[in-house]
Amino acid sequence: MIDNEEIKRAEEQYSASSIQVLEGLEAVRKRPSMYIGDIGERGLHHLVYEVVDNCIDEAMAGFCSDVEVTILEDNSVRVKDNGRGIPTGMHEKEGRSALEVVLTVLHAGGKFDKSSYKVSGGLHGVGVSCVNALSDLLIAEIHREGKIFVQKYSKGKPLGDVEVVGEASDTGTTITFHPDATIFQQTIVYKYDTLANRLRELAFLNKGIRITLTDLREQVEEFVTDANGDSKATGRMVFRHDEFHSDEGLKQFIEYLDAGASQLIPEPICVNSDKIIPIDIALSYNTGYSEKIYSYVNNIHTIEGGTHLQGFKMGLSRTLKNYADKAGLLAKFKGELSPEDFREGLTAVISVKVAEPQFEGQTKTKLGNSEVTAAVSQATGAAVDIYLEEHPREAKLIIEKIVLAATARAAARKAREMVQRKTVMTGAGMPGKLADCSERDPEKCELFLVEGDSAGGTAKQGRDRRVQAILPLRGKILNVEKAAGDRAFESQEVRNIYTALGVTVAQEDETGEKHMDLSKLRYHKVIIMTDADVDGSHIACLILTFFFRYMFDLIKNGYVYLATPPLYLVKKGKEEVYCWTDGQREEATQRLGRGSDKGVTVQRYKGLGEMSDQQLWDTTMNPDTRLLRQITIENAAQAERTFSMLMGDDVPPRRQFIEENAHYANIDA
């Protein structure tokens, strides 16, 4: 309780001198999450994207063709381009070098001058200055006007003036920076694959540009692909390196995304228009059941869609319906077509360039420019109409798939209604195998999806009954990647998951986006707990595939987790150590054995059922000691491709993936 004296003292101390004005980049260092999203792994990688986006803007303006990204030994990152080079002359208003202004002043840059950049990904002029503010060392090297200019910074402040250190026969900008560990306290270690996914995406979105990524931190075994498409090791060790380049842009992006799918039409349909705004679209149909559409504005992934996505859907469904009616392909079909029927098995990438984009939505990645809808709808309709007229055989295949989708949708609707009738929302009971918890606050409740009745029984005994619920799943659930929607909802295990969670099946809104009503979600932690072996990993992958396809909102909102049971129990006498990796096992063996393995026993856990309820609680379920991995989607396009490749019908891409990645995997004997 605060007394009156404390209140009086606080009032006296609160004066004009209490108001702080943060100068320069101090605001960025004070509140970094406001500028880069967070200060975890995502924000760390965002620093690289900000610098690369400047290079891409140069390429979009026609002045850059090559971008080199290098991860250095100390986790510094070097980004080099062959653009015009950041101007280094004196800035009249600021009275200092334009380079220093760009790197130290928020909202400073060429993006606001439309004579320099007609469109750009970095819209707010805060990108590279934020990187500077959040780096303990940044070195800018500019090749321009026949000279090499260099300036160094630390935590956003220049360590000296711009210096001329030599002559240059080329032009370009090189930014080398090391993230500040006092800001990024979780990690400053860059993940190669995370960077590679974004750079690959940028290469597809900007055809003709060449982007390379090199990792100088460690060497890996070199693999080459022969004429038959087989990947083989050369026996040489090299620095990990990739080159991303696309001459055909989105057409090749579609082929990359659909690598694991069986194609319905031989070539993607391409849409290109520059009448009102630059529009670039590629789309294709496969024999699967999933809809995969990715939309971009000025290279920014608009994960919430927007007016460009709405225009695409309108133009596609209208044109296909008109063609089917005109060609008489719906004469025998007695049902009704829904907009979603036109998108089953569809893979599409939509990229538009907007001079003044207006973003809205929760994550500010939903395009709101109303003029874009009609432009994209018209461009899509015109290009698809021409394709259908010129390819009658493929047109018939597409329409037949649409009719099958409509028929399956009717069956799926009946199955969904059965699921809905059995949810708690309509007053029905819980699945018989669910051992519920007593707490009713969803934020405090956890649901463990457990593999099999045996492990489920152990988990029920070991759990905290107040906040932890257990739902055993029988064997391997249906692979929804290979099954139509009606089959998915006929699965008893799938119905049990819906019923236990208390959620409805995702429904389309007025914009064609599918969303779940999470208002009555009963648990805010949905934890997949399977055996620590190959079968357990497969079951976890099947469950994740189901969540990705049918309950994506759970993943997007951070409700889905993977439990991590230990692989080993190392014992000597009364001393016990649980280990999750081979390295931990070796370290524990040496420590307990005082330098040898004499008298030390190692138990390998093949399944959860081998543990006692107390062991399962101590290692995997106790919030104080367990290791949970939250499932997030940093790159939806890459996630789509991986799910399609690993869980779909097409074998060769899956085989190549396994061959290239098998040396990273630990396979149980």
Disulfide bonds with the S-S distance in Angstrom:
none
